[in-house]
């Protein structure tokens, strides 16, 4: 079955305010919209869902010291996948699959804890931003198994969550 890879890129968007310990972090999805975000101030939780179904099949990371991105494939298509990105001691962003794998109805959920992203246009969006402390690490999980972890050492970085809008073949 054919499909299309939709990279959802999370990266620093610049140097931020001079003297500030925070920098702008951007979420960009040029090939797919996300639903209008929901902010729950009581839990300090922000959440948005992809408007298309598919599966996370790969994660890419690039730290300023690495000339080429590092790619990690999702080897467990029968398990839901997620990527957790941590900023400082208390803030994190998760890109995770949610839905029914057997019914091929899985969406990508982006959720942040401790901060709210802002979008430029109301309604469905392709770009969102927030001011955050420096990134500390990213972990990629297939079900409950950790597939990859990278501790960041540079302010110039990106994380790509590669969302395949189609079916990922299962083994067997």
C-alpha positions in Angstrom: 0.0 0.0 0.0 1.4 3.4 -0.8 1.5 6.4 1.5 3.4 9.6 2.1 6.0 10.4 4.7 5.0 13.6 6.6 7.9 14.9 8.7 6.8 16.8 11.8 9.9 18.8 12.6 10.5 20.2 16.1 13.5 22.6 16.2 14.9 25.8 17.7 13.7 28.7 15.7 16.5 31.2 16.6 18.6 32.5 19.4 15.7 33.8 21.5 15.8 37.0 23.5 19.5 38.0 24.3 20.3 37.1 27.9 17.3 34.9 28.3 17.8 31.2 29.2 14.9 30.3 26.8 14.8 30.0 23.0 11.9 29.7 20.5 10.9 26.1 19.7 8.9 25.5 16.5 6.7 22.6 15.4 6.3 22.5 11.7 4.2 20.1 9.5 4.2 21.3 5.9 2.2 18.3 4.6 -0.5 17.8 7.2 -2.7 20.0 9.5 -3.3 19.6 13.2 -6.5 20.3 14.9 -7.0 23.5 16.9 -5.1 23.1 20.1 -6.6 22.5 23.6 -5.0 24.2 26.6 -5.9 22.8 30.1 -4.6 25.5 32.5 -5.4 23.4 35.6 -3.1 20.6 34.4 -0.8 22.9 32.4 -1.3 20.6 29.4 -1.5 21.6 25.7 -2.7 19.0 23.1 -3.4 18.9 19.4 -4.2 16.0 17.0 -3.3 15.3 13.4 -6.1 15.6 10.8 -4.9 12.5 9.0 -4.3 9.0 10.1 -1.0 7.1 9.8 1.9 5.8 11.9 5.2 7.0 13.2 7.7 4.9 11.4 10.9 6.8 12.1 12.6 9.4 14.3 15.5 11.6 13.2 17.6 13.8 15.3 20.3 16.3 14.5 22.5 17.9 17.2 24.7 20.8 16.1 27.8 18.6 16.5 26.4 16.0 14.0 26.7 16.9 10.4 24.0 14.4 9.3 20.8 13.4 11.0 20.6 10.2 13.0 17.7 8.0 12.0 15.9 5.4 14.1 13.3 3.1 12.5 10.2 1.9 14.4 10.6 -2.0 14.5 7.4 -2.7 16.3 4.5 -1.8 14.0 2.1 -3.7 16.3 2.8 -1.3 19.2 2.0 2.4 19.4 5.1 4.7 19.2 6.0 7.9 20.9 8.8 10.4 21.1 9.4 12.4 24.3 11.4 15.6 24.2 12.5 17.1 27.5 13.4 20.7 28.1 15.0 21.6 31.4 13.9 19.7 34.6 10.1 20.0 34.3 9.0 20.7 30.7 8.4 18.1 28.0 6.8 17.6 24.6 5.4 14.3 23.4 4.6 13.2 19.9 2.6 10.0 20.3 0.3 7.7 18.4 -3.2 7.3 19.6 -6.0 5.1 18.3 -6.7 1.6 17.0 -3.8 -0.1 15.2 -5.9 -3.0 13.9 -8.5 -0.7 12.5 -5.7 1.5 10.9 -7.2 4.5 12.7 -4.1 6.1 14.4 -3.5 9.8 14.7 -0.5 11.7 15.9 -1.0 13.6 19.1 1.3 16.4 20.2 1.1 17.1 23.9 3.2 19.5 26.1 3.4 19.7 29.8 4.2 23.0 31.6 3.8 25.3 28.6 1.5 26.2 25.8 2.4 26.5 22.1 0.8 29.3 20.1 -0.4 29.0 16.6 -0.5 31.9 14.0 -4.0 31.1 12.6 -7.0 29.8 14.5 -8.4 26.4 13.4 -6.2 23.8 11.8 -2.5 24.7 11.9 0.8 23.6 10.4 3.2 25.7 12.6 3.2 26.4 16.3 5.8 28.0 18.6 6.7 28.4 22.3 9.6 29.8 24.3 11.4 27.0 26.2 14.6 26.3 28.2 17.3 24.3 26.4 16.5 20.8 25.2 18.0 18.1 27.3 17.1 14.8 25.6 14.8 12.9 23.3 13.6 9.3 23.7 11.8 7.2 21.1 9.6 4.4 22.3 7.9 1.5 20.5 5.3 0.4 23.0 7.1 0.4 26.3 10.5 -0.4 24.8 13.0 2.4 24.5 14.4 2.3 20.9 16.7 5.4 21.1 17.8 8.2 23.5 19.9 11.2 22.6 21.2 13.7 25.1 21.6 17.1 23.4 24.7 19.3 23.9 24.1 22.0 21.4 21.5 24.8 21.0 21.2 24.1 17.2 19.1 21.0 16.9 16.1 19.4 15.4 13.9 16.3 16.0 11.9 14.8 13.1 8.9 12.6 13.8 8.3 10.9 10.5 4.6 10.1 10.2 3.8 7.7 7.4 0.2 8.4 6.1 -0.5 4.8 5.1 -0.2 1.4 6.5 3.1 0.1 7.9 3.4 -3.6 7.1 3.4 -5.9 10.1 5.6 -8.9 10.3 4.1 -12.3 9.8 
